Amino acid sequence: MRSIWKGSIAFGLVNVPVKVYTATEDHDIRFHQVHAKDGGRIKYDRVCQVCGNSVQYSDIDKAYVSPDGDQVVLTDADFAKLPAAEKHEIPVLEFVPSEQIDPVLFDKSYYLEPDSATPKAYQLLAATLERIDKTALVHFTLRQKTRLAALRVRDGVLVLQTLLWPDEVRAVDFPALDDAPAPRPQELKMAETLVESMSGDFDPSEYTDEYQIELQKLLDEAIASGSGKVESTAAAEPAEQTDAEVVDLVAALQRSLEASGRRDADSAQAPAKKAAKKAPAKKAAPRKAAPKKSADSKTAARKGA
């Protein structure tokens, strides 16, 4: 990984030098636009609407247009004058209970690596955060933009997660919920039972991006064919939708519980079936020969007849 920022965490009078790394990466397959007729790549040209000439990226400044239509142009020198651009420090503002931070506020995550020959202060801060089970709120300036961020520990490593400002979270007001009836006790009880039957421990490795896998498979097949194009196939008919609009919620919950129960039963029977296939078949016990009747018994039988 390559660090994108260097600075230090200001923890009271303690200074913790760190390097910042992007914690996540995007695996989405990227496409570019081409001319459908001949496959030629489409390029975009930065053209000035005043003089009509193409403009190099180095000759482009940033402009702001006010609601009244007034335009203000800022250069890199203007941005350099702002205090945020000079900060190479991550000051700790306060420590708050972790559960008080609404997950909707989380934005991007960054790993922090100690940037010191003796990372004692780094380890002290990480160990302290783990012991107190709290999150540190900090200010973090990256690419001329100051953000509020949460500082926490993940597997012994300090992690910085930028937070959205409160006014960046949209207020929500859905009139349909105003007069919505409250769930009935029977519905709540069955819903809780369904949740319990579907509960388990979260393991991210159990989930895969099926869309990306199938897309890569599609591209690999096109490359292997040598044509550079995907062979068109008839579109599959959409599966018939059942219970598109559920009228009886209790009935739907009941069917869901039954389906969940069948899945659990199948999962439980699967190992038993495998074991039955592996177990050697028992040999049938040899049949004993019937005892031979004596001559006297045969004579007695004829007399009786």
C-alpha positions as CSV (number, residue, x, y, z in Angstrom):
1,M,0.0,0.0,0.0
2,R,1.0,3.6,-0.6
3,S,0.4,6.2,2.1
4,I,-1.7,9.2,1.0
5,W,-1.0,11.5,3.9
6,K,1.5,12.1,6.8
7,G,0.9,13.8,10.0
8,S,0.4,13.2,13.7
9,I,-2.4,12.6,16.2
10,A,-2.5,15.2,19.0
11,F,-3.7,13.3,22.1
12,G,-3.4,16.0,24.7
13,L,0.3,16.7,25.0
14,V,1.1,13.3,23.4
15,N,2.1,13.4,19.7
16,V,1.6,10.3,17.7
17,P,3.2,10.4,14.2
18,V,1.2,8.4,11.6
19,K,1.0,7.6,7.9
20,V,-2.5,7.3,6.4
21,Y,-3.6,4.6,4.0
22,T,-6.9,4.0,2.2
23,A,-8.5,1.0,4.0
24,T,-10.8,-0.1,1.2
25,E,-10.6,-0.7,-2.5
26,D,-13.1,-0.9,-5.3
27,H,-13.2,-4.2,-7.3
28,D,-15.9,-3.1,-9.7
29,I,-15.1,-3.7,-13.4
30,R,-14.5,-0.5,-15.2
31,F,-15.8,0.2,-18.7
32,H,-15.1,3.0,-21.2
33,Q,-17.3,4.2,-24.0
34,V,-16.8,3.3,-27.6
35,H,-18.4,4.0,-31.0
36,A,-20.9,1.2,-31.5
37,K,-20.2,1.2,-35.3
38,D,-16.4,0.6,-35.3
39,G,-15.4,0.2,-31.6
40,G,-13.4,3.4,-31.6
41,R,-12.9,4.9,-28.1
42,I,-14.8,8.0,-27.2
43,K,-12.6,10.8,-25.8
44,Y,-13.7,14.0,-24.0
45,D,-12.3,17.4,-24.9
46,R,-12.2,20.3,-22.4
47,V,-13.5,23.1,-24.6
48,C,-13.8,26.7,-23.4
49,Q,-17.3,28.1,-24.2
50,V,-15.9,31.6,-24.6
51,C,-13.0,31.1,-27.0
52,G,-13.8,27.7,-28.3
53,N,-10.3,26.3,-27.7
54,S,-9.3,23.1,-26.0
55,V,-7.9,23.8,-22.5
56,Q,-5.2,21.8,-20.7
57,Y,-6.0,20.6,-17.2
58,S,-3.1,22.7,-15.8
59,D,-4.8,25.8,-17.1
60,I,-8.1,25.1,-15.4
61,D,-9.2,27.0,-12.2
62,K,-12.2,26.4,-10.0
63,A,-15.2,28.8,-10.0
64,Y,-18.1,29.2,-7.7
65,V,-21.5,30.6,-8.8
66,S,-23.6,32.2,-6.1
67,P,-27.4,31.8,-6.0
68,D,-27.6,35.3,-7.5
69,G,-25.4,34.3,-10.5
70,D,-22.2,36.0,-9.3
71,Q,-19.1,34.0,-10.3
72,V,-15.9,33.8,-8.2
73,V,-12.8,32.1,-9.5
74,L,-10.3,30.6,-7.1
75,T,-6.7,29.5,-8.0
76,D,-4.5,27.0,-6.2
77,A,-2.8,29.9,-4.5
78,D,-6.2,31.0,-3.0
79,F,-6.8,27.5,-1.6
80,A,-3.3,27.4,-0.2
81,K,-4.1,30.4,2.0
82,L,-6.9,28.5,3.8
83,P,-5.9,27.3,7.3
84,A,-7.1,23.8,6.6
85,A,-4.5,23.3,3.9
86,E,-1.7,23.9,6.3
87,K,-2.8,21.3,8.9
88,H,-0.8,18.1,9.3
89,E,-2.3,17.3,12.6
90,I,-5.2,15.1,13.7
91,P,-6.4,16.7,17.0
92,V,-8.5,14.6,19.3
93,L,-11.6,16.6,20.2
94,E,-13.3,14.3,22.7
95,F,-14.1,10.7,23.5
96,V,-17.7,9.5,23.1
97,P,-19.5,6.2,23.6
98,S,-19.3,4.2,20.4
99,E,-23.0,3.4,20.2
100,Q,-23.8,7.1,20.1
101,I,-22.4,7.5,16.6
102,D,-25.1,6.8,14.0
103,P,-23.8,4.4,11.3
104,V,-25.4,6.6,8.7
105,L,-22.7,9.2,9.4
106,F,-19.7,6.9,8.5
107,D,-18.1,7.8,5.2
108,K,-14.6,6.5,4.2
109,S,-12.1,4.5,6.2
110,Y,-8.3,4.8,6.5
111,Y,-5.6,2.8,8.2
112,L,-3.1,4.6,10.4
113,E,0.5,3.3,10.5
114,P,3.0,4.5,13.2
115,D,5.5,6.8,11.6
116,S,8.1,6.6,14.3
117,A,11.1,4.4,15.2
118,T,9.6,3.8,18.6
119,P,5.8,3.5,18.2
120,K,5.2,3.5,21.9
121,A,2.7,6.4,21.8
122,Y,0.8,4.7,19.0
123,Q,0.4,1.5,21.0
124,L,-0.6,3.4,24.1
125,L,-3.4,5.2,22.2
126,A,-4.6,2.0,20.6
127,A,-4.6,0.1,23.9
128,T,-6.4,2.9,25.6
129,L,-9.2,3.0,23.0
130,E,-9.7,-0.8,23.3
131,R,-9.8,-0.7,27.2
132,I,-12.3,2.2,27.5
133,D,-14.5,1.0,24.6
134,K,-15.0,4.5,23.3
135,T,-14.4,6.3,20.0
136,A,-12.3,9.4,19.7
137,L,-13.7,12.3,17.6
138,V,-11.0,14.1,15.6
139,H,-10.5,16.7,12.9
140,F,-8.9,15.4,9.8
141,T,-7.8,17.5,6.8
142,L,-7.3,15.7,3.5
143,R,-7.0,17.2,0.0
144,Q,-7.8,20.7,1.3
145,K,-11.0,19.5,3.0
146,T,-11.5,19.3,6.7
147,R,-13.7,16.5,8.0
148,L,-14.9,15.3,11.3
149,A,-13.7,11.7,11.9
150,A,-14.0,8.8,14.3
151,L,-10.8,7.2,15.5
152,R,-11.1,3.6,16.7
153,V,-9.1,0.3,16.8
154,R,-9.4,-2.7,14.5
155,D,-7.2,-5.7,15.1
156,G,-4.7,-3.6,17.0
157,V,-4.5,-1.0,14.2
158,L,-5.8,2.6,14.5
159,V,-8.6,3.3,12.0
160,L,-9.8,6.7,10.9
161,Q,-13.4,6.9,9.6
162,T,-14.5,10.2,8.2
163,L,-18.0,11.3,9.3
164,L,-20.6,13.3,7.4
165,W,-21.5,16.6,8.9
166,P,-25.0,16.7,10.3
167,D,-26.3,18.9,7.5
168,E,-25.1,16.3,5.0
169,V,-27.7,13.8,6.2
170,R,-31.0,14.4,4.6
171,A,-34.1,14.8,6.8
172,V,-36.8,12.3,6.0
173,D,-40.5,12.7,6.1
174,F,-42.7,10.0,4.6
175,P,-46.4,10.8,4.9
176,A,-47.3,7.2,4.3
177,L,-45.9,6.4,7.8
178,D,-47.9,9.0,9.6
179,D,-51.2,7.1,9.7
180,A,-49.7,3.6,9.4
181,P,-51.3,1.1,11.8
182,A,-49.1,-0.4,14.5
183,P,-48.3,-4.1,14.1
184,R,-50.5,-6.5,16.0
185,P,-49.0,-8.6,18.9
186,Q,-49.5,-11.8,16.9
187,E,-47.6,-10.3,13.9
188,L,-44.8,-9.1,16.1
189,K,-44.4,-12.5,17.8
190,M,-44.3,-14.3,14.5
191,A,-41.9,-11.8,13.0
192,E,-39.6,-12.2,16.0
193,T,-39.8,-16.0,15.7
194,L,-38.9,-15.7,12.0
195,V,-35.9,-13.4,12.9
196,E,-34.7,-15.9,15.5
197,S,-34.9,-18.8,12.9
198,M,-32.8,-16.7,10.4
199,S,-30.2,-15.5,13.0
200,G,-26.6,-16.3,13.0
201,D,-23.1,-14.9,13.4
202,F,-21.9,-12.5,10.7
203,D,-19.1,-13.9,8.5
204,P,-18.3,-11.6,5.5
205,S,-16.5,-14.5,3.7
206,E,-19.9,-16.2,3.3
207,Y,-21.1,-13.5,0.9
208,T,-19.9,-12.9,-2.6
209,D,-20.6,-10.4,-5.3
210,E,-22.4,-12.6,-7.8
211,Y,-22.9,-9.8,-10.3
212,Q,-19.1,-9.1,-10.6
213,I,-18.4,-12.9,-10.8
214,E,-20.9,-13.4,-13.7
215,L,-19.7,-10.2,-15.4
216,Q,-16.1,-11.3,-15.3
217,K,-17.2,-14.7,-16.6
218,L,-19.0,-13.0,-19.5
219,L,-15.9,-11.0,-20.3
220,D,-13.6,-14.0,-20.1
221,E,-15.8,-15.9,-22.5
222,A,-15.8,-13.0,-25.0
223,I,-12.0,-12.7,-24.8
224,A,-11.6,-16.5,-25.3
225,S,-13.8,-16.5,-28.4
226,G,-11.5,-13.9,-30.0
227,S,-14.4,-11.9,-31.3
228,G,-14.2,-9.2,-28.7
229,K,-18.0,-9.3,-28.5
230,V,-20.5,-11.1,-26.3
231,E,-22.7,-13.5,-28.2
232,S,-26.3,-12.4,-27.8
233,T,-28.7,-14.8,-26.1
234,A,-32.4,-14.8,-25.7
235,A,-33.4,-12.9,-22.6
236,A,-34.6,-15.3,-19.8
237,E,-38.3,-14.8,-18.9
238,P,-38.7,-13.4,-15.4
239,A,-39.7,-15.8,-12.8
240,E,-43.4,-15.8,-11.9
241,Q,-43.9,-13.6,-8.9
242,T,-46.0,-15.1,-6.1
243,D,-47.5,-13.1,-3.3
244,A,-46.6,-9.9,-5.1
245,E,-48.9,-8.0,-2.7
246,V,-49.5,-9.7,0.6
247,V,-52.9,-9.1,2.0
248,D,-52.7,-11.4,5.1
249,L,-49.4,-10.6,6.9
250,V,-49.8,-13.4,9.4
251,A,-50.2,-15.9,6.6
252,A,-47.1,-14.6,4.9
253,L,-45.2,-14.9,8.2
254,Q,-46.4,-18.4,8.7
255,R,-45.3,-19.5,5.2
256,S,-42.0,-17.9,5.8
257,L,-41.6,-19.8,9.1
258,E,-42.5,-23.1,7.4
259,A,-40.0,-22.4,4.6
260,S,-37.3,-21.6,7.1
261,G,-38.1,-24.7,9.0
262,R,-37.8,-26.8,5.9
263,R,-34.4,-25.3,5.1
264,D,-33.2,-26.0,8.6
265,A,-34.5,-29.6,8.4
266,D,-32.7,-30.1,5.0
267,S,-29.5,-28.7,6.4
268,A,-29.7,-31.1,9.4
269,Q,-30.5,-34.1,7.2
270,A,-27.7,-33.4,4.7
271,P,-24.9,-34.7,7.0
272,A,-26.9,-37.7,8.0
273,K,-27.5,-38.6,4.3
274,K,-23.8,-38.3,3.6
275,A,-23.0,-40.5,6.5
276,A,-25.5,-43.1,5.3
277,K,-23.9,-43.1,1.9
278,K,-20.4,-43.6,3.3
279,A,-21.5,-46.4,5.8
280,P,-21.0,-49.9,4.5
281,A,-24.2,-51.9,3.9
282,K,-24.8,-54.6,6.5
283,K,-24.7,-58.2,5.1
284,A,-27.9,-60.1,5.5
285,A,-27.7,-63.0,8.0
286,P,-27.5,-66.4,6.2
287,R,-30.9,-68.2,6.2
288,K,-31.0,-71.4,8.1
289,A,-32.1,-74.5,6.3
290,A,-35.5,-75.9,7.3
291,P,-35.2,-79.2,9.3
292,K,-36.0,-82.4,7.4
293,K,-39.1,-84.3,8.4
294,S,-38.6,-87.8,9.6
295,A,-40.3,-90.9,8.0
296,D,-42.5,-91.4,11.1
297,S,-43.9,-87.9,10.8
298,K,-44.6,-88.4,7.1
299,T,-46.6,-91.6,7.9
300,A,-48.5,-89.9,10.7
301,A,-49.4,-87.1,8.3
302,R,-50.8,-89.6,5.7
303,K,-52.9,-91.4,8.4
304,G,-54.3,-88.1,9.5
305,A,-55.3,-87.3,6.0
